[in-house]
Amino acid sequence: MNLKKEFRLKHIVLSLLSSALMLSILGLLSHVKTNLHKTVGDIVLSLNMQTATANAVTSVVTFFRGIDTVGEVTVLFLATTGIALMLSSTQRTYKKVVHQESFILDIGSKMLLNVIVLFGVYVIVHGHLSPGGGFQGGVVIATAFLLLFLANPNMKLKHSILTLGESLSGAAYVLIAIISLFKINILLGNFLPHPVSQIGELVSGGIIPIIYIIVGIKVGSEMSVIVEYFVKEDYLKEVPHA
């Protein structure tokens, strides 16, 4: 009998909480409906003309909160460095695991490589026009190399090229921030010409598409290195010390 009362009590409390939640959501929706002119989205869209980009999210990420994007790029760099130090700090000797390569998987991954990289480049270049950008496009490109590693774990990336691309993109990002700060007194400000009449065109948005290309190169390089580190860790067997 006590169990039935306890079950009913819990059922009643759950029903009351659900009803309160539904009423709160309905009240919030009615408030938003009667105050559409006060939403954050409308404010962002009204300020979007300052960057002359068709994608309002891009304006926020690269202009209104550009300093946060600097922090995100820095966190990714520190994560890559930390993973490299973690996997190389311990003194271990590895030997390659015998891996039977699949002819179909090998050919298929190489055929898809160009398609995936091309799509990643498209996402980066059109970041100021449609959803996407440097972070998303860079991760897409890294997945192409992940596919190659799954097909052939013994493959090696050219770290010299990746390091060069990551270093140059990072330096370019800092240089743009400094130039914009001195030129228009705004960190990562859009100091290149960006007429509003060109919104929606591929060549538009001033410095913002260039920033996204730089971020895409940096993210793609670092994520590819992270992928290689973890794949090698899985496919390499530690040799026990005598």
Legacy VTK file of the C-alpha trace (Angstrom):
# vtk DataFile Version 3.0
C-alpha trace
ASCII
DATASET POLYDATA
POINTS 242 float
0.000 0.000 0.000
2.814 2.379 0.835
4.506 1.543 -2.431
1.327 2.411 -4.359
1.007 5.737 -2.536
4.667 6.518 -3.189
4.257 5.659 -6.868
1.158 7.865 -7.135
2.934 10.722 -5.383
5.879 10.527 -7.779
3.460 10.370 -10.709
1.604 13.465 -9.495
4.864 15.414 -8.930
6.135 14.438 -12.383
2.848 15.541 -13.956
2.964 18.890 -12.154
6.559 19.495 -13.205
5.749 18.609 -16.829
2.769 20.959 -16.798
4.872 23.770 -15.338
7.525 23.204 -17.985
4.966 23.302 -20.791
3.403 26.505 -19.428
6.856 28.101 -19.181
7.650 27.196 -22.792
4.288 28.523 -24.011
4.800 31.748 -22.081
8.287 32.157 -23.507
7.041 31.551 -27.051
4.226 34.069 -26.649
6.689 36.625 -25.303
9.022 36.077 -28.256
6.112 36.325 -30.685
5.058 39.716 -29.343
8.629 41.047 -29.101
10.262 39.867 -32.305
11.940 43.218 -32.819
13.917 42.677 -29.605
15.481 39.309 -30.431
19.226 38.830 -30.646
18.891 37.528 -34.210
17.349 40.768 -35.431
20.056 42.805 -33.725
22.775 40.694 -35.364
21.102 41.013 -38.767
20.867 44.774 -38.385
24.588 44.929 -37.567
25.486 42.483 -40.332
25.848 45.350 -42.809
29.019 46.366 -40.996
30.761 43.272 -42.344
28.781 42.968 -45.604
28.556 39.178 -45.358
25.511 37.081 -46.222
26.087 34.762 -43.252
25.300 36.510 -39.971
27.040 33.776 -37.954
30.263 34.542 -39.804
29.991 38.191 -38.802
29.698 37.210 -35.160
32.537 34.674 -35.207
35.082 36.770 -37.117
34.098 40.300 -36.141
31.847 40.886 -33.140
33.497 38.135 -31.071
36.728 37.700 -33.012
38.792 37.641 -29.820
36.894 34.475 -28.781
37.810 32.871 -32.100
41.454 33.646 -31.339
41.009 31.760 -28.084
39.390 28.783 -29.838
42.254 28.536 -32.330
44.724 28.761 -29.439
42.940 25.966 -27.553
43.119 23.721 -30.630
46.840 24.438 -30.997
47.455 23.649 -27.318
45.436 20.429 -27.635
47.527 19.309 -30.605
50.750 20.156 -28.777
49.564 18.400 -25.613
48.654 15.219 -27.485
52.028 15.183 -29.227
53.880 15.662 -25.940
51.768 13.060 -24.161
52.360 10.361 -26.759
56.059 11.114 -27.170
57.013 11.790 -23.536
57.054 8.166 -22.406
60.023 6.173 -23.638
58.427 3.333 -25.553
59.571 1.227 -28.464
57.002 0.263 -31.060
56.814 -2.222 -33.848
54.358 -2.237 -36.721
51.398 -4.542 -36.540
50.964 -6.687 -39.634
48.056 -5.098 -41.446
46.401 -6.836 -44.366
45.477 -4.079 -46.765
42.204 -4.197 -48.644
42.541 -3.365 -52.332
38.963 -2.074 -52.549
39.282 0.041 -49.395
42.622 1.436 -50.558
41.356 2.443 -54.006
38.056 3.739 -52.631
39.745 5.954 -50.034
42.056 7.446 -52.640
39.119 8.150 -54.948
37.142 9.823 -52.155
40.139 11.841 -50.950
39.852 14.501 -53.650
36.080 14.714 -53.289
36.228 15.198 -49.510
39.051 17.741 -49.711
37.210 19.646 -52.447
34.061 19.734 -50.319
36.097 20.981 -47.334
37.600 23.747 -49.462
34.097 24.662 -50.670
32.851 24.932 -47.071
35.804 27.167 -46.156
35.615 29.462 -49.189
31.831 29.903 -48.911
31.863 30.433 -45.150
30.866 34.099 -45.499
27.917 33.190 -47.750
26.393 30.067 -46.199
26.648 27.903 -43.044
30.172 26.617 -42.603
33.579 28.228 -42.497
37.148 27.610 -41.452
36.528 25.312 -38.496
33.979 23.120 -40.244
35.897 22.948 -43.535
39.151 22.148 -41.754
37.551 19.229 -39.923
36.054 17.940 -43.194
39.509 17.943 -44.776
40.929 16.092 -41.755
38.313 13.342 -42.228
39.785 12.661 -45.686
43.107 11.790 -44.082
41.323 9.746 -41.418
39.849 7.642 -44.229
43.318 7.115 -45.690
44.666 6.029 -42.308
41.832 3.547 -41.865
42.668 2.069 -45.263
46.423 2.071 -44.650
47.584 2.656 -41.037
51.227 2.591 -42.169
50.770 5.793 -44.172
52.716 8.821 -42.953
51.834 12.485 -43.268
54.440 15.034 -44.310
54.733 16.912 -41.049
57.016 19.514 -42.569
54.224 20.676 -44.901
51.588 20.574 -42.178
53.820 22.445 -39.746
54.592 25.071 -42.381
50.902 25.549 -43.187
49.939 25.735 -39.511
52.729 28.204 -38.717
52.059 30.483 -41.686
48.310 30.528 -41.059
48.827 31.329 -37.377
51.253 34.135 -38.221
48.854 35.522 -40.849
46.003 35.479 -38.339
48.027 37.462 -35.797
49.222 39.849 -38.528
45.642 40.584 -39.620
44.663 41.244 -36.007
47.546 43.704 -35.555
46.907 45.507 -38.873
43.203 45.904 -38.131
43.959 47.181 -34.638
46.276 49.885 -35.948
44.242 50.724 -39.059
40.664 50.964 -37.704
41.289 50.516 -33.962
39.275 47.257 -33.891
40.844 43.856 -33.240
40.182 41.669 -36.318
38.214 44.543 -37.815
37.171 44.406 -41.450
39.680 46.917 -42.810
39.431 45.856 -46.470
36.757 47.402 -48.749
33.452 45.548 -48.312
30.602 47.350 -50.102
27.127 46.246 -49.070
26.091 46.023 -52.737
28.330 42.925 -53.136
26.637 40.862 -50.395
26.040 37.327 -51.672
28.904 37.342 -54.161
31.878 35.016 -53.779
34.332 37.923 -53.724
32.803 39.975 -50.933
33.040 40.487 -47.205
36.432 42.200 -47.185
38.903 40.486 -44.889
36.444 37.945 -43.452
36.770 35.291 -46.229
40.545 35.556 -45.914
40.304 34.984 -42.155
38.186 31.900 -42.753
40.682 30.509 -45.273
43.487 31.026 -42.749
41.468 29.345 -39.992
40.615 26.462 -42.349
44.283 25.808 -43.139
45.216 25.933 -39.459
42.367 23.712 -38.270
42.818 21.228 -41.130
46.538 20.882 -40.441
46.163 20.461 -36.682
43.225 18.058 -36.868
45.043 15.897 -39.432
48.016 15.638 -37.079
45.718 14.696 -34.170
44.104 11.993 -36.331
47.510 10.560 -37.235
48.664 10.492 -33.597
45.656 8.518 -32.415
45.594 6.144 -35.389
49.268 5.329 -34.894
48.624 4.760 -31.202
45.949 2.196 -32.058
47.813 0.369 -34.815
51.282 0.255 -33.279
52.013 -2.389 -30.676
54.329 -1.642 -27.787
57.341 -3.876 -27.509
57.881 -5.016 -23.903
61.258 -4.136 -22.453
63.520 -6.987 -21.470
LINES 1 243
242 0 1 2 3 4 5 6 7 8 9 10 11 12 13 14 15 16 17 18 19 20 21 22 23 24 25 26 27 28 29 30 31 32 33 34 35 36 37 38 39 40 41 42 43 44 45 46 47 48 49 50 51 52 53 54 55 56 57 58 59 60 61 62 63 64 65 66 67 68 69 70 71 72 73 74 75 76 77 78 79 80 81 82 83 84 85 86 87 88 89 90 91 92 93 94 95 96 97 98 99 100 101 102 103 104 105 106 107 108 109 110 111 112 113 114 115 116 117 118 119 120 121 122 123 124 125 126 127 128 129 130 131 132 133 134 135 136 137 138 139 140 141 142 143 144 145 146 147 148 149 150 151 152 153 154 155 156 157 158 159 160 161 162 163 164 165 166 167 168 169 170 171 172 173 174 175 176 177 178 179 180 181 182 183 184 185 186 187 188 189 190 191 192 193 194 195 196 197 198 199 200 201 202 203 204 205 206 207 208 209 210 211 212 213 214 215 216 217 218 219 220 221 222 223 224 225 226 227 228 229 230 231 232 233 234 235 236 237 238 239 240 241
